[in-house]
Amino acid sequence: NPIQLIPWRGSLRPMRVGILHGEKDDRCPVEVVRRADKELLRLGVERRFVEIAGGRHGVTWRRHAPQLCAWVAEHTRDPHPQKVTYFPDRSGDRCFWLETLGLDIVEPGKRSAWEPPPAKVEADARDDGTINITTRGVTRLRVWLDDDAALIRVNKIDVTTEPSKRLREALVYAKARRDPQLFRAWAVDVEVAANDN
């Protein structure tokens, strides 16, 4: 639902987004999708928007927008972006190399789709091996790594927990998404202090 895209828009920054929508869609008005597309443009998200003139709900990519299909195929995502921002709404949400294990937030059904999400994770993996992470509404976090060498800071506090190999979990995750590029064998679980949220 493109309406729900607006408050969660920061999660899309490292993605490439293809949007196909019918001009006469009676289930989701095209104005909503146009507004979402403008917001993605403002945020600098690499995206393509194709509006099918006279198209109704249920337009299909292959039939109505082969050029968009080609664009999506050519613009694969970076499986290991240096910067990640996402808004988890439940424990177990994962975005690239970050996973939330515990949240301190209001249940999703008890807030408006237009409200800013209460939980947020921002991370920057720097070239010097330092990973800086800032959280809000997060109590536990897992950081997936390519190897066991990294200095991790969460809310400006150095993490002293040693990484551990998580081969089984990493294989299950990559296999479930049919994407071997998502495989990372090392992980660090971090308890985030309540007063740091």
Disulfide bonds with the S-S distance in Angstrom:
none
